[in-house]
Amino acid sequence: MTKNLNQLLKQAQQMQQKMTILQKELETREIEVSSGGGMIKIKINGKQQILGLKINKECVDLNDMDALEDLLKTSINQAIKDSQDMVSQAMSKVTGGMSIPGLF
């Protein structure tokens, strides 16, 4: 019984070390999301931090700011979702598909 418990603790420590390394790596991973036919481009990292934002001047109409705001909101939400998906996929490789609450 003690041998199994020790082995389980060792595996948990190894998983924790791998997750710590992966978390640091994910901070440096970047993805770019484009929407509105390339009118808005957002670069985001694995910590869901916006690193870059490009707005094509053709989509800026001062008489229709609502459209630009909607496009930005949609683009940002998609970038966050794509970043979260990237993190989730990377974490599932380390955890073997186990869902561990509070990791990301």
Jmol script that loads the backbone (N, CA, C; Angstrom):
load data "model"
ATOM      1  N   MET A   1       0.829  -1.198   0.000  1.00  0.00           N
ATOM      2  CA  MET A   1       0.000   0.000   0.000  1.00  0.00           C
ATOM      3  C   MET A   1       0.873   1.261   0.000  1.00  0.00           C
ATOM      4  N   THR A   2       1.901   1.292   0.840  1.00  0.00           N
ATOM      5  CA  THR A   2       2.786   2.449   0.917  1.00  0.00           C
ATOM      6  C   THR A   2       3.535   2.642  -0.394  1.00  0.00           C
ATOM      7  N   LYS A   3       3.912   1.529  -1.019  1.00  0.00           N
ATOM      8  CA  LYS A   3       4.623   1.610  -2.289  1.00  0.00           C
ATOM      9  C   LYS A   3       3.755   2.268  -3.353  1.00  0.00           C
ATOM     10  N   ASN A   4       2.477   1.905  -3.406  1.00  0.00           N
ATOM     11  CA  ASN A   4       1.552   2.505  -4.374  1.00  0.00           C
ATOM     12  C   ASN A   4       1.350   3.983  -4.099  1.00  0.00           C
ATOM     13  N   LEU A   5       1.254   4.337  -2.832  1.00  0.00           N
ATOM     14  CA  LEU A   5       1.063   5.740  -2.451  1.00  0.00           C
ATOM     15  C   LEU A   5       2.295   6.562  -2.827  1.00  0.00           C
ATOM     16  N   ASN A   6       3.472   6.007  -2.553  1.00  0.00           N
ATOM     17  CA  ASN A   6       4.710   6.711  -2.910  1.00  0.00           C
ATOM     18  C   ASN A   6       4.824   6.894  -4.420  1.00  0.00           C
ATOM     19  N   GLN A   7       4.442   5.874  -5.156  1.00  0.00           N
ATOM     20  CA  GLN A   7       4.496   5.963  -6.619  1.00  0.00           C
ATOM     21  C   GLN A   7       3.506   7.013  -7.123  1.00  0.00           C
ATOM     22  N   LEU A   8       2.332   7.049  -6.524  1.00  0.00           N
ATOM     23  CA  LEU A   8       1.321   8.039  -6.902  1.00  0.00           C
ATOM     24  C   LEU A   8       1.801   9.455  -6.606  1.00  0.00           C
ATOM     25  N   LEU A   9       2.428   9.652  -5.464  1.00  0.00           N
ATOM     26  CA  LEU A   9       2.964  10.968  -5.104  1.00  0.00           C
ATOM     27  C   LEU A   9       4.078  11.382  -6.065  1.00  0.00           C
ATOM     28  N   LYS A  10       4.918  10.423  -6.445  1.00  0.00           N
ATOM     29  CA  LYS A  10       6.001  10.710  -7.377  1.00  0.00           C
ATOM     30  C   LYS A  10       5.436  11.131  -8.738  1.00  0.00           C
ATOM     31  N   GLN A  11       4.410  10.426  -9.194  1.00  0.00           N
ATOM     32  CA  GLN A  11       3.776  10.778 -10.466  1.00  0.00           C
ATOM     33  C   GLN A  11       3.145  12.162 -10.401  1.00  0.00           C
ATOM     34  N   ALA A  12       2.528  12.483  -9.271  1.00  0.00           N
ATOM     35  CA  ALA A  12       1.907  13.805  -9.104  1.00  0.00           C
ATOM     36  C   ALA A  12       2.967  14.904  -9.137  1.00  0.00           C
ATOM     37  N   GLN A  13       4.109  14.660  -8.510  1.00  0.00           N
ATOM     38  CA  GLN A  13       5.190  15.648  -8.518  1.00  0.00           C
ATOM     39  C   GLN A  13       5.737  15.838  -9.931  1.00  0.00           C
ATOM     40  N   GLN A  14       5.877  14.737 -10.678  1.00  0.00           N
ATOM     41  CA  GLN A  14       6.361  14.836 -12.058  1.00  0.00           C
ATOM     42  C   GLN A  14       5.372  15.613 -12.921  1.00  0.00           C
ATOM     43  N   MET A  15       4.085  15.355 -12.733  1.00  0.00           N
ATOM     44  CA  MET A  15       3.068  16.075 -13.491  1.00  0.00           C
ATOM     45  C   MET A  15       3.109  17.562 -13.146  1.00  0.00           C
ATOM     46  N   GLN A  16       3.286  17.869 -11.875  1.00  0.00           N
ATOM     47  CA  GLN A  16       3.350  19.271 -11.455  1.00  0.00           C
ATOM     48  C   GLN A  16       4.553  19.969 -12.094  1.00  0.00           C
ATOM     49  N   GLN A  17       5.697  19.293 -12.152  1.00  0.00           N
ATOM     50  CA  GLN A  17       6.881  19.878 -12.775  1.00  0.00           C
ATOM     51  C   GLN A  17       6.647  20.123 -14.264  1.00  0.00           C
ATOM     52  N   LYS A  18       6.043  19.148 -14.938  1.00  0.00           N
ATOM     53  CA  LYS A  18       5.748  19.308 -16.359  1.00  0.00           C
ATOM     54  C   LYS A  18       4.776  20.452 -16.593  1.00  0.00           C
ATOM     55  N   MET A  19       3.782  20.603 -15.724  1.00  0.00           N
ATOM     56  CA  MET A  19       2.797  21.678 -15.886  1.00  0.00           C
ATOM     57  C   MET A  19       3.435  23.036 -15.654  1.00  0.00           C
ATOM     58  N   THR A  20       4.346  23.133 -14.700  1.00  0.00           N
ATOM     59  CA  THR A  20       5.046  24.393 -14.448  1.00  0.00           C
ATOM     60  C   THR A  20       5.855  24.806 -15.677  1.00  0.00           C
ATOM     61  N   ILE A  21       6.560  23.841 -16.266  1.00  0.00           N
ATOM     62  CA  ILE A  21       7.340  24.120 -17.477  1.00  0.00           C
ATOM     63  C   ILE A  21       6.416  24.541 -18.614  1.00  0.00           C
ATOM     64  N   LEU A  22       5.304  23.820 -18.773  1.00  0.00           N
ATOM     65  CA  LEU A  22       4.357  24.129 -19.843  1.00  0.00           C
ATOM     66  C   LEU A  22       3.740  25.516 -19.659  1.00  0.00           C
ATOM     67  N   GLN A  23       3.404  25.880 -18.432  1.00  0.00           N
ATOM     68  CA  GLN A  23       2.823  27.198 -18.173  1.00  0.00           C
ATOM     69  C   GLN A  23       3.776  28.304 -18.613  1.00  0.00           C
ATOM     70  N   LYS A  24       5.066  28.140 -18.335  1.00  0.00           N
ATOM     71  CA  LYS A  24       6.039  29.149 -18.752  1.00  0.00           C
ATOM     72  C   LYS A  24       6.156  29.184 -20.277  1.00  0.00           C
ATOM     73  N   GLU A  25       6.096  27.999 -20.894  1.00  0.00           N
ATOM     74  CA  GLU A  25       6.167  27.931 -22.354  1.00  0.00           C
ATOM     75  C   GLU A  25       4.948  28.594 -22.988  1.00  0.00           C
ATOM     76  N   LEU A  26       3.780  28.378 -22.404  1.00  0.00           N
ATOM     77  CA  LEU A  26       2.551  28.943 -22.966  1.00  0.00           C
ATOM     78  C   LEU A  26       2.548  30.465 -22.921  1.00  0.00           C
ATOM     79  N   GLU A  27       3.273  31.041 -21.971  1.00  0.00           N
ATOM     80  CA  GLU A  27       3.376  32.500 -21.915  1.00  0.00           C
ATOM     81  C   GLU A  27       4.037  33.049 -23.177  1.00  0.00           C
ATOM     82  N   THR A  28       4.883  32.242 -23.809  1.00  0.00           N
ATOM     83  CA  THR A  28       5.614  32.713 -24.984  1.00  0.00           C
ATOM     84  C   THR A  28       4.932  32.308 -26.294  1.00  0.00           C
ATOM     85  N   ARG A  29       3.984  31.380 -26.233  1.00  0.00           N
ATOM     86  CA  ARG A  29       3.268  30.975 -27.455  1.00  0.00           C
ATOM     87  C   ARG A  29       2.316  32.084 -27.878  1.00  0.00           C
ATOM     88  N   GLU A  30       2.323  32.361 -29.165  1.00  0.00           N
ATOM     89  CA  GLU A  30       1.471  33.413 -29.696  1.00  0.00           C
ATOM     90  C   GLU A  30       0.622  32.859 -30.839  1.00  0.00           C
ATOM     91  N   ILE A  31      -0.591  33.357 -30.943  1.00  0.00           N
ATOM     92  CA  ILE A  31      -1.432  33.052 -32.095  1.00  0.00           C
ATOM     93  C   ILE A  31      -2.008  34.365 -32.607  1.00  0.00           C
ATOM     94  N   GLU A  32      -2.348  34.369 -33.882  1.00  0.00           N
ATOM     95  CA  GLU A  32      -2.954  35.558 -34.477  1.00  0.00           C
ATOM     96  C   GLU A  32      -4.329  35.195 -35.016  1.00  0.00           C
ATOM     97  N   VAL A  33      -5.285  36.030 -34.685  1.00  0.00           N
ATOM     98  CA  VAL A  33      -6.666  35.840 -35.116  1.00  0.00           C
ATOM     99  C   VAL A  33      -7.016  37.000 -36.037  1.00  0.00           C
ATOM    100  N   SER A  34      -7.658  36.674 -37.137  1.00  0.00           N
ATOM    101  CA  SER A  34      -8.075  37.678 -38.099  1.00  0.00           C
ATOM    102  C   SER A  34      -9.584  37.572 -38.277  1.00  0.00           C
ATOM    103  N   SER A  35     -10.255  38.704 -38.347  1.00  0.00           N
ATOM    104  CA  SER A  35     -11.700  38.673 -38.583  1.00  0.00           C
ATOM    105  C   SER A  35     -12.094  39.832 -39.492  1.00  0.00           C
ATOM    106  N   GLY A  36     -13.326  39.756 -39.953  1.00  0.00           N
ATOM    107  CA  GLY A  36     -13.807  40.793 -40.860  1.00  0.00           C
ATOM    108  C   GLY A  36     -13.044  40.804 -42.163  1.00  0.00           C
ATOM    109  N   GLY A  37     -12.668  39.608 -42.636  1.00  0.00           N
ATOM    110  CA  GLY A  37     -11.917  39.538 -43.887  1.00  0.00           C
ATOM    111  C   GLY A  37     -10.535  40.155 -43.769  1.00  0.00           C
ATOM    112  N   GLY A  38      -9.950  40.074 -42.587  1.00  0.00           N
ATOM    113  CA  GLY A  38      -8.613  40.618 -42.364  1.00  0.00           C
ATOM    114  C   GLY A  38      -8.612  42.066 -41.910  1.00  0.00           C
ATOM    115  N   MET A  39      -9.796  42.609 -41.672  1.00  0.00           N
ATOM    116  CA  MET A  39      -9.886  44.013 -41.237  1.00  0.00           C
ATOM    117  C   MET A  39      -9.334  44.212 -39.820  1.00  0.00           C
ATOM    118  N   ILE A  40      -9.489  43.196 -38.988  1.00  0.00           N
ATOM    119  CA  ILE A  40      -8.986  43.249 -37.619  1.00  0.00           C
ATOM    120  C   ILE A  40      -8.060  42.053 -37.425  1.00  0.00           C
ATOM    121  N   LYS A  41      -6.866  42.294 -36.891  1.00  0.00           N
ATOM    122  CA  LYS A  41      -5.926  41.225 -36.568  1.00  0.00           C
ATOM    123  C   LYS A  41      -5.480  41.409 -35.123  1.00  0.00           C
ATOM    124  N   ILE A  42      -5.549  40.318 -34.382  1.00  0.00           N
ATOM    125  CA  ILE A  42      -5.173  40.358 -32.972  1.00  0.00           C
ATOM    126  C   ILE A  42      -4.139  39.272 -32.718  1.00  0.00           C
ATOM    127  N   LYS A  43      -3.063  39.640 -32.044  1.00  0.00           N
ATOM    128  CA  LYS A  43      -2.053  38.679 -31.617  1.00  0.00           C
ATOM    129  C   LYS A  43      -2.219  38.520 -30.104  1.00  0.00           C
ATOM    130  N   ILE A  44      -2.283  37.244 -29.657  1.00  0.00           N
ATOM    131  CA  ILE A  44      -2.528  36.943 -28.252  1.00  0.00           C
ATOM    132  C   ILE A  44      -1.605  35.807 -27.826  1.00  0.00           C
ATOM    133  N   ASN A  45      -1.271  35.765 -26.530  1.00  0.00           N
ATOM    134  CA  ASN A  45      -0.418  34.679 -26.053  1.00  0.00           C
ATOM    135  C   ASN A  45      -1.228  33.681 -25.228  1.00  0.00           C
ATOM    136  N   GLY A  46      -0.533  32.690 -24.684  1.00  0.00           N
ATOM    137  CA  GLY A  46      -1.182  31.640 -23.911  1.00  0.00           C
ATOM    138  C   GLY A  46      -1.691  32.079 -22.548  1.00  0.00           C
ATOM    139  N   LYS A  47      -1.388  33.298 -22.152  1.00  0.00           N
ATOM    140  CA  LYS A  47      -1.937  33.838 -20.907  1.00  0.00           C
ATOM    141  C   LYS A  47      -3.130  34.753 -21.175  1.00  0.00           C
ATOM    142  N   GLN A  48      -3.631  34.717 -22.395  1.00  0.00           N
ATOM    143  CA  GLN A  48      -4.735  35.542 -22.860  1.00  0.00           C
ATOM    144  C   GLN A  48      -4.425  37.037 -22.731  1.00  0.00           C
ATOM    145  N   GLN A  49      -3.172  37.381 -23.003  1.00  0.00           N
ATOM    146  CA  GLN A  49      -2.767  38.781 -23.035  1.00  0.00           C
ATOM    147  C   GLN A  49      -2.697  39.213 -24.495  1.00  0.00           C
ATOM    148  N   ILE A  50      -3.339  40.329 -24.812  1.00  0.00           N
ATOM    149  CA  ILE A  50      -3.302  40.868 -26.171  1.00  0.00           C
ATOM    150  C   ILE A  50      -1.918  41.477 -26.391  1.00  0.00           C
ATOM    151  N   LEU A  51      -1.223  40.991 -27.405  1.00  0.00           N
ATOM    152  CA  LEU A  51       0.123  41.463 -27.696  1.00  0.00           C
ATOM    153  C   LEU A  51       0.150  42.459 -28.844  1.00  0.00           C
ATOM    154  N   GLY A  52      -0.854  42.376 -29.700  1.00  0.00           N
ATOM    155  CA  GLY A  52      -0.894  43.274 -30.840  1.00  0.00           C
ATOM    156  C   GLY A  52      -2.315  43.396 -31.368  1.00  0.00           C
ATOM    157  N   LEU A  53      -2.606  44.539 -31.933  1.00  0.00           N
ATOM    158  CA  LEU A  53      -3.929  44.806 -32.496  1.00  0.00           C
ATOM    159  C   LEU A  53      -3.746  45.680 -33.731  1.00  0.00           C
ATOM    160  N   LYS A  54      -4.237  45.190 -34.856  1.00  0.00           N
ATOM    161  CA  LYS A  54      -4.171  45.941 -36.115  1.00  0.00           C
ATOM    162  C   LYS A  54      -5.594  46.154 -36.619  1.00  0.00           C
ATOM    163  N   ILE A  55      -5.907  47.396 -36.924  1.00  0.00           N
ATOM    164  CA  ILE A  55      -7.215  47.746 -37.461  1.00  0.00           C
ATOM    165  C   ILE A  55      -6.993  48.380 -38.829  1.00  0.00           C
ATOM    166  N   ASN A  56      -7.550  47.761 -39.848  1.00  0.00           N
ATOM    167  CA  ASN A  56      -7.445  48.292 -41.201  1.00  0.00           C
ATOM    168  C   ASN A  56      -8.259  49.582 -41.259  1.00  0.00           C
ATOM    169  N   LYS A  57      -7.664  50.642 -41.769  1.00  0.00           N
ATOM    170  CA  LYS A  57      -8.339  51.941 -41.770  1.00  0.00           C
ATOM    171  C   LYS A  57      -9.622  51.933 -42.602  1.00  0.00           C
ATOM    172  N   GLU A  58      -9.755  50.971 -43.511  1.00  0.00           N
ATOM    173  CA  GLU A  58     -10.966  50.883 -44.324  1.00  0.00           C
ATOM    174  C   GLU A  58     -12.208  50.520 -43.500  1.00  0.00           C
ATOM    175  N   CYS A  59     -11.996  49.905 -42.347  1.00  0.00           N
ATOM    176  CA  CYS A  59     -13.167  49.532 -41.546  1.00  0.00           C
ATOM    177  C   CYS A  59     -13.524  50.596 -40.510  1.00  0.00           C
ATOM    178  N   VAL A  60     -12.826  51.728 -40.537  1.00  0.00           N
ATOM    179  CA  VAL A  60     -13.133  52.815 -39.602  1.00  0.00           C
ATOM    180  C   VAL A  60     -14.041  53.818 -40.304  1.00  0.00           C
ATOM    181  N   ASP A  61     -15.279  53.813 -39.872  1.00  0.00           N
ATOM    182  CA  ASP A  61     -16.264  54.767 -40.377  1.00  0.00           C
ATOM    183  C   ASP A  61     -16.787  55.520 -39.162  1.00  0.00           C
ATOM    184  N   LEU A  62     -16.422  56.779 -39.050  1.00  0.00           N
ATOM    185  CA  LEU A  62     -16.820  57.560 -37.879  1.00  0.00           C
ATOM    186  C   LEU A  62     -18.331  57.672 -37.730  1.00  0.00           C
ATOM    187  N   ASN A  63     -19.052  57.445 -38.820  1.00  0.00           N
ATOM    188  CA  ASN A  63     -20.515  57.495 -38.757  1.00  0.00           C
ATOM    189  C   ASN A  63     -21.126  56.149 -38.337  1.00  0.00           C
ATOM    190  N   ASP A  64     -20.291  55.112 -38.242  1.00  0.00           N
ATOM    191  CA  ASP A  64     -20.787  53.786 -37.858  1.00  0.00           C
ATOM    192  C   ASP A  64     -19.802  53.113 -36.897  1.00  0.00           C
ATOM    193  N   MET A  65     -19.578  53.738 -35.774  1.00  0.00           N
ATOM    194  CA  MET A  65     -18.656  53.197 -34.782  1.00  0.00           C
ATOM    195  C   MET A  65     -19.183  51.906 -34.167  1.00  0.00           C
ATOM    196  N   ASP A  66     -20.492  51.716 -34.152  1.00  0.00           N
ATOM    197  CA  ASP A  66     -21.067  50.484 -33.601  1.00  0.00           C
ATOM    198  C   ASP A  66     -20.553  49.256 -34.344  1.00  0.00           C
ATOM    199  N   ALA A  67     -20.433  49.354 -35.650  1.00  0.00           N
ATOM    200  CA  ALA A  67     -19.948  48.221 -36.451  1.00  0.00           C
ATOM    201  C   ALA A  67     -18.503  47.896 -36.082  1.00  0.00           C
ATOM    202  N   LEU A  68     -17.677  48.918 -35.930  1.00  0.00           N
ATOM    203  CA  LEU A  68     -16.278  48.706 -35.559  1.00  0.00           C
ATOM    204  C   LEU A  68     -16.187  48.105 -34.156  1.00  0.00           C
ATOM    205  N   GLU A  69     -16.981  48.607 -33.236  1.00  0.00           N
ATOM    206  CA  GLU A  69     -16.976  48.078 -31.867  1.00  0.00           C
ATOM    207  C   GLU A  69     -17.402  46.613 -31.854  1.00  0.00           C
ATOM    208  N   ASP A  70     -18.417  46.269 -32.625  1.00  0.00           N
ATOM    209  CA  ASP A  70     -18.867  44.870 -32.706  1.00  0.00           C
ATOM    210  C   ASP A  70     -17.781  43.979 -33.299  1.00  0.00           C
ATOM    211  N   LEU A  71     -17.129  44.467 -34.338  1.00  0.00           N
ATOM    212  CA  LEU A  71     -16.061  43.707 -34.976  1.00  0.00           C
ATOM    213  C   LEU A  71     -14.896  43.490 -34.007  1.00  0.00           C
ATOM    214  N   LEU A  72     -14.550  44.519 -33.265  1.00  0.00           N
ATOM    215  CA  LEU A  72     -13.483  44.397 -32.267  1.00  0.00           C
ATOM    216  C   LEU A  72     -13.860  43.403 -31.170  1.00  0.00           C
ATOM    217  N   LYS A  73     -15.079  43.507 -30.666  1.00  0.00           N
ATOM    218  CA  LYS A  73     -15.543  42.612 -29.611  1.00  0.00           C
ATOM    219  C   LYS A  73     -15.500  41.158 -30.089  1.00  0.00           C
ATOM    220  N   THR A  74     -15.996  40.920 -31.288  1.00  0.00           N
ATOM    221  CA  THR A  74     -15.994  39.571 -31.858  1.00  0.00           C
ATOM    222  C   THR A  74     -14.567  39.062 -32.023  1.00  0.00           C
ATOM    223  N   SER A  75     -13.685  39.916 -32.514  1.00  0.00           N
ATOM    224  CA  SER A  75     -12.288  39.525 -32.736  1.00  0.00           C
ATOM    225  C   SER A  75     -11.582  39.199 -31.424  1.00  0.00           C
ATOM    226  N   ILE A  76     -11.770  40.028 -30.438  1.00  0.00           N
ATOM    227  CA  ILE A  76     -11.127  39.812 -29.137  1.00  0.00           C
ATOM    228  C   ILE A  76     -11.643  38.530 -28.496  1.00  0.00           C
ATOM    229  N   ASN A  77     -12.956  38.323 -28.529  1.00  0.00           N
ATOM    230  CA  ASN A  77     -13.524  37.105 -27.950  1.00  0.00           C
ATOM    231  C   ASN A  77     -13.016  35.860 -28.661  1.00  0.00           C
ATOM    232  N   GLN A  78     -12.874  35.920 -29.982  1.00  0.00           N
ATOM    233  CA  GLN A  78     -12.357  34.775 -30.731  1.00  0.00           C
ATOM    234  C   GLN A  78     -10.892  34.524 -30.384  1.00  0.00           C
ATOM    235  N   ALA A  79     -10.112  35.587 -30.240  1.00  0.00           N
ATOM    236  CA  ALA A  79      -8.698  35.436 -29.878  1.00  0.00           C
ATOM    237  C   ALA A  79      -8.559  34.786 -28.503  1.00  0.00           C
ATOM    238  N   ILE A  80      -9.365  35.222 -27.562  1.00  0.00           N
ATOM    239  CA  ILE A  80      -9.328  34.633 -26.217  1.00  0.00           C
ATOM    240  C   ILE A  80      -9.717  33.158 -26.274  1.00  0.00           C
ATOM    241  N   LYS A  81     -10.778  32.837 -27.008  1.00  0.00           N
ATOM    242  CA  LYS A  81     -11.221  31.445 -27.123  1.00  0.00           C
ATOM    243  C   LYS A  81     -10.136  30.582 -27.765  1.00  0.00           C
ATOM    244  N   ASP A  82      -9.525  31.073 -28.841  1.00  0.00           N
ATOM    245  CA  ASP A  82      -8.474  30.306 -29.515  1.00  0.00           C
ATOM    246  C   ASP A  82      -7.276  30.093 -28.584  1.00  0.00           C
ATOM    247  N   SER A  83      -6.929  31.107 -27.804  1.00  0.00           N
ATOM    248  CA  SER A  83      -5.829  30.988 -26.854  1.00  0.00           C
ATOM    249  C   SER A  83      -6.169  29.974 -25.763  1.00  0.00           C
ATOM    250  N   GLN A  84      -7.390  30.029 -25.254  1.00  0.00           N
ATOM    251  CA  GLN A  84      -7.812  29.067 -24.231  1.00  0.00           C
ATOM    252  C   GLN A  84      -7.812  27.646 -24.778  1.00  0.00           C
ATOM    253  N   ASP A  85      -8.237  27.476 -26.021  1.00  0.00           N
ATOM    254  CA  ASP A  85      -8.220  26.154 -26.655  1.00  0.00           C
ATOM    255  C   ASP A  85      -6.788  25.636 -26.786  1.00  0.00           C
ATOM    256  N   MET A  86      -5.870  26.518 -27.168  1.00  0.00           N
ATOM    257  CA  MET A  86      -4.468  26.148 -27.292  1.00  0.00           C
ATOM    258  C   MET A  86      -3.925  25.665 -25.943  1.00  0.00           C
ATOM    259  N   VAL A  87      -4.236  26.406 -24.893  1.00  0.00           N
ATOM    260  CA  VAL A  87      -3.785  26.057 -23.548  1.00  0.00           C
ATOM    261  C   VAL A  87      -4.403  24.729 -23.107  1.00  0.00           C
ATOM    262  N   SER A  88      -5.681  24.578 -23.345  1.00  0.00           N
ATOM    263  CA  SER A  88      -6.378  23.360 -22.947  1.00  0.00           C
ATOM    264  C   SER A  88      -5.790  22.130 -23.633  1.00  0.00           C
ATOM    265  N   GLN A  89      -5.517  22.241 -24.919  1.00  0.00           N
ATOM    266  CA  GLN A  89      -4.926  21.117 -25.659  1.00  0.00           C
ATOM    267  C   GLN A  89      -3.538  20.779 -25.130  1.00  0.00           C
ATOM    268  N   ALA A  90      -2.747  21.803 -24.857  1.00  0.00           N
ATOM    269  CA  ALA A  90      -1.390  21.569 -24.351  1.00  0.00           C
ATOM    270  C   ALA A  90      -1.435  20.936 -22.959  1.00  0.00           C
ATOM    271  N   MET A  91      -2.337  21.403 -22.120  1.00  0.00           N
ATOM    272  CA  MET A  91      -2.449  20.867 -20.763  1.00  0.00           C
ATOM    273  C   MET A  91      -2.955  19.432 -20.764  1.00  0.00           C
ATOM    274  N   SER A  92      -3.859  19.109 -21.672  1.00  0.00           N
ATOM    275  CA  SER A  92      -4.400  17.747 -21.699  1.00  0.00           C
ATOM    276  C   SER A  92      -3.316  16.735 -22.062  1.00  0.00           C
ATOM    277  N   LYS A  93      -2.293  17.175 -22.794  1.00  0.00           N
ATOM    278  CA  LYS A  93      -1.178  16.284 -23.104  1.00  0.00           C
ATOM    279  C   LYS A  93      -0.381  15.950 -21.844  1.00  0.00           C
ATOM    280  N   VAL A  94      -0.268  16.926 -20.952  1.00  0.00           N
ATOM    281  CA  VAL A  94       0.481  16.715 -19.711  1.00  0.00           C
ATOM    282  C   VAL A  94      -0.347  15.937 -18.694  1.00  0.00           C
ATOM    283  N   THR A  95      -1.634  16.252 -18.620  1.00  0.00           N
ATOM    284  CA  THR A  95      -2.486  15.636 -17.600  1.00  0.00           C
ATOM    285  C   THR A  95      -3.138  14.344 -18.081  1.00  0.00           C
ATOM    286  N   GLY A  96      -2.887  13.973 -19.314  1.00  0.00           N
ATOM    287  CA  GLY A  96      -3.497  12.754 -19.846  1.00  0.00           C
ATOM    288  C   GLY A  96      -5.000  12.894 -20.018  1.00  0.00           C
ATOM    289  N   GLY A  97      -5.479  14.107 -20.249  1.00  0.00           N
ATOM    290  CA  GLY A  97      -6.902  14.350 -20.466  1.00  0.00           C
ATOM    291  C   GLY A  97      -7.676  14.594 -19.188  1.00  0.00           C
ATOM    292  N   MET A  98      -7.016  14.469 -18.038  1.00  0.00           N
ATOM    293  CA  MET A  98      -7.683  14.730 -16.766  1.00  0.00           C
ATOM    294  C   MET A  98      -7.966  16.209 -16.635  1.00  0.00           C
ATOM    295  N   SER A  99      -9.149  16.553 -16.216  1.00  0.00           N
ATOM    296  CA  SER A  99      -9.486  17.958 -15.990  1.00  0.00           C
ATOM    297  C   SER A  99      -9.156  18.318 -14.557  1.00  0.00           C
ATOM    298  N   ILE A 100      -8.224  19.262 -14.386  1.00  0.00           N
ATOM    299  CA  ILE A 100      -7.823  19.684 -13.051  1.00  0.00           C
ATOM    300  C   ILE A 100      -8.256  21.131 -12.880  1.00  0.00           C
ATOM    301  N   PRO A 101      -9.273  21.367 -12.047  1.00  0.00           N
ATOM    302  CA  PRO A 101      -9.805  22.717 -11.880  1.00  0.00           C
ATOM    303  C   PRO A 101      -8.739  23.707 -11.377  1.00  0.00           C
ATOM    304  N   GLY A 102      -8.813  24.934 -11.927  1.00  0.00           N
ATOM    305  CA  GLY A 102      -7.957  26.008 -11.452  1.00  0.00           C
ATOM    306  C   GLY A 102      -6.590  26.079 -12.098  1.00  0.00           C
ATOM    307  N   LEU A 103      -6.293  25.211 -13.054  1.00  0.00           N
ATOM    308  CA  LEU A 103      -4.971  25.276 -13.677  1.00  0.00           C
ATOM    309  C   LEU A 103      -4.857  26.457 -14.623  1.00  0.00           C
ATOM    310  N   PHE A 104      -5.846  26.625 -15.461  1.00  0.00           N
ATOM    311  CA  PHE A 104      -5.861  27.738 -16.435  1.00  0.00           C
ATOM    312  C   PHE A 104      -7.260  28.160 -16.648  1.00  0.00           C
TER     313      PHE A 104
END
end "model"
wireframe off; spacefill off
backbone 0.3
color backbone group
